Amino acid sequence: MAGMAAVCAVVFCTTSAKALPSWGLTTNYDTLNLTMTVQYSVEGTGSHYLVVKSKTFDNHSLLELLSSSDFAGEDLTNIGAKLVISWDAGFNVTNGTIGDILVVDKTGTNVLYDASAGWYNDTLNNGYYVYLDLFKDDYGAVNYTDTDADPGHVEVDDIGDNAEFAIYDDGDYYLDFEADGPDTIDVTQNWNKDGDYSGGSESETASVQTAGYDITSDETYTTIKVHISASGHPKGIDDLYYYDYDPLIDY
């Protein structure tokens, strides 16, 4: 594989080559935090034939990648932008259940960029993507609590699914890997005295790992570990609950 060192010594370059298109709004989302650690072996000295070194990447690093000409082609790092997982139906990858990773402005609702769009439509984002599937291996064991009253709430504690996280960029800033591992999801859906959905809360965590990808020029063996956490307070109906958990209860 080509070297990630081409990406400005492993710091993603930004550019202002074009204006961002309008991607619309998102109202049902969770704020995303991501830490990626790349451990890799380099040639040592003396009896130390190989030595493990590491680099760490975070939300800002991911925004730098998405600012590159391979993706948005516009600097997303200095405008108060943040990363979210959107559960709005219009931003769900292919099947209405896997939330797209979006870049939103500081209001949290104006979408500046859909980082996942290239996963299901290769005419978008040059076919490149940053992708997260919290339901890769279907559903794990679930605790489910229902107050069965108005007002009331449902609480779902999904204690063990399997998540997949992937980045694919086959352009100037080459980066291509898939990693999977366990995740947990907690969702609370509230409703008011009239039985109308009235918001709730949710949180997700995932720890994924993969090995063998050569993503920098001086690597021989590589381990990539990504820790993902997200949380939010959707208003009205919670699409994460409605699409992913409500159908499971109707049996």
C-alpha positions, 0 to 999 in steps of 0.5 A, spaced: 500 500 500 502 507 498 504 510 504 500 515 509 507 519 510 505 522 503 499 526 507 504 531 510 508 527 514 502 523 517 498 530 518 492 530 513 493 536 509 487 541 508 485 545 502 480 551 500 479 548 493 471 549 493 465 551 496 461 546 500 455 544 498 448 544 502 447 537 505 441 539 509 439 539 516 440 533 522 436 534 528 437 526 531 444 525 532 449 523 537 456 527 538 462 523 536 468 522 539 474 518 536 481 516 538 485 512 533 492 509 535 496 506 530 502 501 533 507 499 528 514 496 527 520 499 525 527 497 524 531 497 530 538 497 532 543 492 535 539 486 538 532 490 537 531 488 530 524 491 530 521 496 535 514 498 536 512 505 535 505 509 535 501 515 533 495 517 535 489 520 531 483 524 534 477 528 531 481 533 529 485 529 525 479 526 522 477 533 520 483 534 517 482 528 513 475 530 511 478 537 509 483 534 504 481 534 496 480 527 496 473 529 501 470 536 502 476 540 499 475 545 504 478 547 511 473 544 516 478 544 522 477 552 524 470 553 523 467 550 530 465 544 526 464 537 530 463 530 528 456 526 529 452 520 528 446 522 525 440 517 526 435 521 521 432 517 516 435 521 510 442 520 513 442 513 514 446 508 510 442 504 505 437 500 510 435 506 515 439 503 521 446 505 520 447 512 522 452 516 517 458 520 520 457 527 519 460 534 519 456 539 522 457 546 524 457 549 531 449 549 532 449 542 531 444 541 526 447 544 519 450 539 515 457 541 512 459 534 510 456 527 509 463 523 510 459 516 509 456 518 503 461 514 498 460 508 502 453 507 498 454 511 492 461 512 489 459 518 485 459 522 492 466 524 495 470 520 490 467 514 492 471 515 499 468 514 506 468 514 513 464 509 515 461 506 522 456 500 523 454 499 530 450 493 528 455 489 524 453 482 527 446 484 528 443 485 535 446 482 542 443 481 548 438 486 550 435 489 557 428 492 555 424 496 560 417 499 559 413 503 564 407 502 560 404 509 562 402 516 560 407 519 560 412 514 560 419 511 557 422 505 554 429 504 556 433 499 552 440 496 554 444 493 548 449 490 552 453 486 546 453 487 539 459 487 534 461 494 530 465 495 524 469 502 523 472 503 516 476 509 512 477 508 505 481 513 501 484 511 495 486 518 492 492 522 494 492 521 501 492 513 501 488 510 507 484 504 507 482 499 513 476 496 516 476 494 524 471 491 528 470 489 535 464 489 541 460 495 542 454 497 547 448 501 546 443 505 551 437 508 548 431 511 552 425 514 549 420 518 552 413 520 551 408 525 554 401 524 557 398 524 550 402 518 548 406 522 543 414 521 543 418 527 547 425 526 546 430 521 550 437 520 551 442 515 548 449 513 548 454 508 544 461 505 545 465 501 541 472 498 541 475 496 534 481 493 532 485 490 526 492 488 524 496 488 517 495 494 514 501 498 511 498 505 512 505 509 513 511 508 509 516 506 514 511 500 517 512 493 517 507 490 521 501 494 524 496 494 529 490 499 529 485 500 535 480 505 535 475 507 541 469 510 539 464 514 544 457 518 542 451 520 546 446 525 544 439 527 546 434 527 540 427 531 540 421 527 539 421 520 536 428 517 537 430 514 530 435 510 533 430 507 537 424 507 532 428 503 527 432 499 531 429 497 537 421 498 537 420 492 531 424 487 536 419 488 541 413 487 537 413 479 537 
